[in-house]
Amino acid sequence: MKISKLGFIMDVAQGKAKADLIIRNARMVNVFTKQIEECDVAVAAGTIAWIGKDASEKPRQAEVVYDAGGKYLIPGLIDAHCHIEMSFMSAIPFARTVLAHGTTAAILDMHDVCNTGIHCMHSFARELACTPFKPFLMIPPCVPGTPTLEEAGANMTLSDMQEAMDLPNAWGIAETMDFNRVLERESEILSILAWGQQKGLRIDGHCPELVGDDLQAYIAAGILSDHESVSLEEMLEKYRLGMKVILRRGSLEEPVRAGDFTAKLADTSNVLLATDGCIFLDDILDKGHMNQALKAIVAEGVDPVTAVQMGTINVARAYGVDHQIGSIAPGRKADMVLVSDLENFAVEAVFIDGKQFTKEDFSIPPYDYPQEVLNTVKLDPVSPETFAIKAPAISGQAKVRVMTIIEGTVATREEHELLPVKNGFLQPDVSRDLLKVAVFDRYRPSGYHALGIVRGFGFSQGAFGGSVGQDSQNLAVVGTNDEDMALVVNTIREMQGGIVFAAQGKVIARVNLPIAGIMSDIEPRQLQQEFNKLHQSIADMGSKMVNPSFNLSLLLTCAVIPELKITNRGLVDALSGQFVPLLLE
């Protein structure tokens, strides 16, 4: 900071100079004292210079005066763990959308885009740097998410990690999601963690159902946080051992009420709040972002000011940025949100770097991605025969493992069912919602693919697929018949990324996702309309899923979330990290 700029900020603090902005008549939430203060806030050069009430008859002057009208002023909200890519928006439209809802910063895990190629992650980071949004980039160490179980478009090494830390806004190491690699002392992941500790970097975790000595060994490797606990007891054990426990709130159901957790704690300073990217595009556009996460945990019994701390100062302290953001105090960035109340958190105004944010003023042109980021689907064309599942007999029935989607969560469960066999091949059973599922390595012309059976999509005709299967972002397709499944895969291949529904040999609806095969930079409302058309076409075929594209993206292929998953290599028991056969004896 230049001396003249710093001097100006200090002059405003002392009342010697006119401020750039003064917000008057605010009820400010003080996240240090947990008190609500009636005060004014003066801003100079994008920085908070002063808070208080003028005692003199001559009030402080400013270029712009904003009357808060007694509404509540809270710090700019910080998403403690976020995957932008899960919204299907690229960085610029995402920033424009969530800033309007009061999310001014995030701890951003670039795991999804990195899986499509390290060069894709580098370009994505540069797009983010074009926005006024404040990203703190966490570089993913587990790419692929489970390297012994799947292929991806990249293979993260220590040298890749070191190079990525030179990207704009790079801050730490993202979720170490393959905890089995850590516990098994796999050399590459340990070298990354050891280097991260040596450099004093924050290292995020991901360890559902990990407890006892294994949990302690995982934490001892330098892991800071976890956002995947499935029980109150698990959350309390992690908190007692010093982990930052991140509450996830978005569009999905969560296993533990936030109020039940906080009621067990004498101190909540290590509880953070995040969306984890698990929030539908519709919900972001129509309901909100981190402000809706605040509303959710308050409804679950968390004290409102405590909730604000979890989405601001607690996150900033956890990641060592509380000198910049997370509070309304002198010397911090002037990122603030005016909300109607501390229950619904309806946003009245957003200030970023001391300027009121409006979508109309947000005029950043689309980022110019290189062609290699726009052409990431490399697999060869497929035929209907690609989807044939050989059975142990010519006719009759065969017992199989079924991956059953638990709607509204991030989990699946394993079930066993009998399926008909015809001419030596396993057949789907549409009447019982037992459809075929296939996952393809989309980064190589002749890569591996795997076949399985899934329950939950519920459509009676056609096939549905996309180049959005987390974590590897391989191509996943679900269908009632082999011909439509082949049509979907080949269409996505021609599109170079997207989501497609086809039936009776025709493509019914599609959404283009050209950026790394997983994102679009078109106007978000237009993107929403395209998804609505796609989802309606699936509903017309009998599906009752709320958001089929999100389930396609997250629930099928993410081999680190229980219970049964499928990668391009085969069916996986996510807890053991082992392959399991489709056919049972």
N, C-alpha and C positions, 0 to 999 in steps of 0.2 A: 504494500500500500504506500502511495506517495505521501510525503510529509504534509503537503498542502491538503490532501484529502483527509488525512488523519486530524490535522489541525481544524479543519472545517467541522468534522464530527464532534470534536471536543468543544468547539465554540458553540455549537448548537446545544450541547449538553449543559453548558454554563449560561445559556440564554444570551449569548453575545452575537449570534447570527441567526438569520431566518432559516427555518428547517425546510427541507424539500416537501415533507408531508407531516401533518399532525392529525392523528385520529383522536377525536374528542368524545367524551361521554361514553367510554367503554367500560364494561365490566370485564376486566382482564383476569384470566385464570393464571395465577402465579404457581407454576409447577414446582417451585422450590419450597414454598411455604404451605401449599395446598389451600391457599386462601383466594377469595375472589375480591379484587380491588377495583374500586371505582376510580378511574384515572384517565389521563391522556397519554398518548405515545407519540414522541417526536422522532422523525427519521431523517437522516442525512446521508447522502451518497450510498444509498442502499443498505444502510446500517442503522439499527436502533441506537439512538443517541441518548434518549432520556425517557423516563416514565415518571408520572406523578401528577400533581395538581398545582397549578400556579397559585402562589400565595399573594402575589402582587395584583394591583388593580389592572395592570397592563399585561395581558396574556401573551404568551409566546406567539410569534408569527410564523407563517409557513406559506410556501408557494401554493400548496393544495391543502385544504382543510376538509376532513371527512368526518361527518357526525355519525357516530355509531348508534346513537339513539338508545343507549342503555342495553344494547345487545352484548353478547359474550364474545370476547376476543381471546382466541387460543393460538398457540404457536402453530406454524405450518405443520401439517401432519406428515409423519415419516412412516412409510411402509417398511417394517422390519425385515421382511423377506418377500421378494417379488420376482415373478417371471413375467415380464411384459409379453413374451411371445405367446403365452397361453390365451391372451385376449384376441389373438390373430391380427392385432394392429401392430404396425411398425412403430418406431420410437417417437417420431414427430406427432402423428395423430394420437398416440397414447398420451403423450405429455399434455397436449392440448386438452384432452378429455378429462384427465384426472386432476389437472391443475384447477379446472373449474369446480371440482368437488373438494378442493382444499388439501389434496395431497401434493405437497411441494417438493418432497424428496423421498428417496427409497434406497434401501440396501438391495441392490439388483443382482440377482443370480443369473448369469448368462448361459446357463447349462444347456438350454434347449437349442439356441442358435449355434452354440459351439459344437454340438453334436452333428450339425450339418456341414461343418468345416471350420477350422480355426480362422481361416481367412474371412468367413462369414461373420464370426464374432468380432473380428477387428473392424469390419465395415459397420457393424451394428453399433459398436462403441462410438464410432465417429459420428454416426447419425445422432446418437444421444447427446453428444457434445454440442450439437447445433441448437439445443433447446435451452430455455431458462430453468427447466426442471433440474433438480440437483440429484444426480445419480452417484451412488458410491458402489462401484462395480466390484463384484466378487467373482473371481476367475475360477471356473469349475475344475476341480482336480480329478473327477471321476467321469471321464469321457473316453469310451462309452461308459454308461452308468454301471454296467456289469460286463466287463470286457471278456470274461470267460463264457458269457451267455449270449452275446449279440455282437453284431458289427454296427459301426456308425460311420459318419463321414469324417471323423477325426479320432486321434488317439493321443490324449493329453500326456505329455511328459514333463519332467522337471524343466527342461530347457524351454519348452513351450510356455510353461507357467512364468518363468523368469522374463521371457520376451513380452508376454501379455501384460505384465505389471508396468510396462512403459506406456500402455494405452491411456488416453485421457480419462481421468476419474477412476482409474483402477485403485482399489483400496485394500482388498484382502482375498482370502481363499474361500470359495463358495462351499456349499454343503457337501461334506464328505459322505456321500450317500451309500457307497458300497462298504458298509462297516465290516463286512466279512473280510475284505482285503486288508483292512487295518488290523483286525484281530489275528489274521493269519500272517502278519508281518510281511506282506508283499512288498518287495523292495522299492518299486517305483512310487507307490503311494506314500510309503514312509519317508522316502527322500523328499517328496514335496512337502509333507507335514513338518519334517525336521527343518527344512529351509525356511518355511513359513514362520516357525517358532524363532529361528535365529534372526529373522528380519523383524520380529515383533508384529507380525500380521495377525489380524483377526481371522479365525478359521471357523466356519459354520459347520454344523452337524446335521445329521438325518439318521435317526436310529429308532424306528418303531419297535416297541416290545423288548428293547435291550435293557436288561436289568443286572443287578448283582456285580460280581467281579468283572464280567465282560464290559459292563457299562463303565466301570471305573477305569479299566484299561483304555477304553475308547476315549474317555475324557482326558486321561493322562497323556494321550497323543497330541494334546493341544486344542481339543475341540471346545468351542465356546458355547454353542447353542443347540437347541433342538426344537422342531416344530411338528413332530410326528407322534407324540404320545397318544396312546389309545385308552388310558385309564387314569383316574385321579391318583391312584397309588404310584403309577409310573411317573407322573408329573411331579409329585412331591419328592420322590427319590432323586430325580434329576435336579430339582431345585435345591435340595439339601446338600447335594454334591457340588453346588456352585455353577451349574449350567444356567444360561439365560433361557428360560422357557418361553417360547413364542406361541401365543394364542393365535390360531388361524380363524378368520371369519371372512366369509364371502358368500358364495351361492350354495355351499354344501352344508350338510349336517355335520356337527362335530360331536365326539363322544363324551365330552365333559363340559358341564356348564361352567362358564367363567367365574360366576359368583361362588360356586362350590369350591373352586380352587383357591380363590383369593381369601375366602373365609378361613382357610387353614393356615394362612401366612401372617406372621407378625409384621413382615416388611415385604412390599411388592416391587421394590426397585429393580429386581431382575426379571420382572414379567414384561414382555414386549408384545406388541400387537402387529399383525400382518395379514395380508390377503393371501400370500403365497401364490398369487396368480390364479387362485381357485375361485374366480368370480366371472360370471358369464358376461359377454359383451353387452347383452341386453340390460343386465343389472348395472353395469358401469354407466351406460348411457342414460338409463331411465331412473336409477335409484341413487347412485353414488359410488364412492370407492372407500377410502379409509374412514370417511364420515359415517358410512353405513356400518363399518366394522365397530366403530365406537357405539353407535346406536344399539347394535346387537349385544355387546357385552354389558352395557348398562341395563338393557332389558333382562339380562341374565343375573342381575343382582350386584354388579360391580358399582362402587361409588363413582359418580360421574367425573369428579376431579381426578381420582385415581385412574380412571379409564383414559383421560386426556394424557396423564403422565405416561401411560403405557404406549401411547401412539406418538409421543414427542420426546421428552427428556430422557426417558428410560432407554429408548433406542439410541439417541445421540450419545449418551454416556457409554452404552455397551460397545459402540463402534468408534469411540474416541473422537467424536465430532461435536461434542456439546459446547465447545468454544465457538462453533460456527452457527449451529442450528439447534432446535429443540426447545427453545424457551424465548420468552419476550423479556429481554434484559439488555442493558447497554453493551455495545460491542458485538452483538449477534446479528446475523443477517436478518433483514426486515421481511421475514416470511411469516405472515399472520393470516388467520382466518376468522371472519366474523360470522358467528352462528346464532340462530334465533333463540336457542335454548340448549341446555345440557342434557337433553333427553333424546330429542330427534336429530339434533346436529344439522338442521337444514342450513345450507350455506347462503349467507347474505352477500358476502364479498370476500375476495381473496387478494392478498397483497404478496407479491413475489419481488424480492430485492427492492422493496419500498414503493413499488408501483402497483396500482390496482390492475388485476388481471382481467382481461376480456378476450373472449375468443376472436372477436373481430380484429383485435390488434395483433393477434398471433399469426403472423404472415410468413412464416418460414417456408420456403419452397421445398418440395419433395427432395429427399437426398438422392443423389445420383449413384446408385449401386453399380459396381462392375458386373460384367456379363457372367463371370464365374459364380457370382452369388445368385444370379437369376437363372442358372442352369445347373441344378443340383440333382436332378432325377436321371440317373444313368442306366437303370436296369433295362434289359432286353425286353421286347414285346413278349406277352404271355398268351397262352391258348386255354380254352376250357379244360383241356386235359391236365393242365398244371395243377388244377384244384382237386383232382381225384385222390381219395383216401382209400388205400388198399386195406381190405378187411381180412381177418384170418380164415374166413369161409366164403363159399360162393353165394350162399343165401342165408336167410334166417335173421339173427340179431347179434349185435356186438355191444359189450359194455364199455363205456367210454367215460373219461373225465370231462366234465363240463365246467367252463368258466362262467359263473353266474354273476352278473353285475348287480351291485347293491346301489340302487338309484339314490342320488343325492349325497353320495360319499365318494371317497377316493379308493375304496376297497372292492374286491371281488371275493367270492368264496368258491371252494371246490365242491362240486356235486357229482354224483355218478348216475348215469342213465343208460338205458338200452336204446340203441338206434337200429333201424332196419338196414339190412345188407342186400344189395342187388347186383348180380353179376360180379361178385367179388369185391364190391366197393361200398363203402359206408355212405349212407344217404342222410341228408338233413331231415328233420321232422318239423315242418312249419307249424303244424297244429299244436305242438308243445313248445313253440318258440325255441327250437334247437337248430340254430343256423351254423353254417360253416364260417370259419374265420381263417384268414391267411395273413401272414406278415412277410414282406419282402425286403431284403437289403436293396435300398434304392440308389446306393452310391457306386455300385459296380455292375457292369453289364451282365455277368453271370453269377451273381452272389447267391447265398443260401436263402431259402424260404421255408416256412413251416406252416402246417395246417392244424386246425383244432376245431372245437365246437364251443359256441357261446350262447348264453341265454340272457335275454333282457332287451334286445332291440325291438322285437315284437312285430316287425313288418312281415306281410304275407307274400309279397312278391318283390323281386329285384335284388339289388346289391348296393352297398354303401361303403365308400372308402375314402381315404385321404393320405397325404404324405405328412401326417402329423402325429405319428405314434411315439409318444414319449417313452423313455428318455432319448432314445437314439434317433427319433424322428424318421424311423423307417416307414414304409408304406403298409398300411393296414386296411383290410377290406373284409366286410361281413356280407354274407349273401344267402339267398334261398336256392340259387342255382349257379352252376359253373360258368355258363355263357355270360350272364350279366356281371359276374365277378371279373371275368377276363376283360369285358368292355370297360368296366370302371378303372381297372389298373392301367390299361392301355390309354385311356383318356387322360388320366393324371400324368402319365408319362409324356403325352403330347403337350399338355398344358404347362409342363415343367413346374408342377406343384399346385395343390389345391384339394378340394373335397368335392366328391361327385356322388350323385344317386342316379342309378339306371334301372330300368325295368322293361321287360319284354323286348330286349335288344335295342332300346333307345335311351339316350342320356336325357333324363327328366330335368335335372337341376345341377348346377355346379357353382362353386365359389373359387375364383382364382386366388391363389396365394403365391405369388411369384418370388417373393423375397425369401431366399433359402428354402423355398417350398413350404413355409409355415406362416408367413405374414403378408399383409397387404398395406399399402400406403394410401389407398383411396379414402375418401371422406367417410368417417365412421358410420354415419347414418345410412349411407349407401351400402356399406358392408353389412350392416344390420339387416337391411332389406333383402340382400342376397341370401343371407343365412335364413331369414324367415321363410323365403320361398323354398329353399332347400329342405328345411325342417317340416314345412307344410306338406311337401311332396312325400316325405317319409310317413308323416301322420296319416295321409290319405291312404296309405297302404297298411294301416292298422297299428303303427307304432304309437305308444303312449309316453315315450321318453320326453322329458322336458327339454333337454338339449343334447341331441344325438351326437353332434360334432364334438362337444366337450368330452363326452364319454368315449368316443372313438379315439380322441387324442390322449386321454389320461388313463382310462381304466383298463385297457387291454394289454398294453405292452410295457408298462412301467414295472419292471421286475424287482424293484426294491420296496414295493408296497404290497402287503398281503392281500390275497392269499394265493390264488392261482393266476398266472399271467402267461403270455405268449410273446416270444421274441422271434426274430427271423431264423433262430436256431432250433426253437422248439418250445414245448410247454415247460414252465418254471414254477417250482414251489418257492415263493418269494422269501419265506422265512429261512429256509435252509440254503437257498441259493443254488439249488440243484435241479437238473432236468428231471422231468417225470414223463412216462409214456402216456400217449393219448388213450391207447387201448388197454383195457384191464382184463385179466383172466377171469 
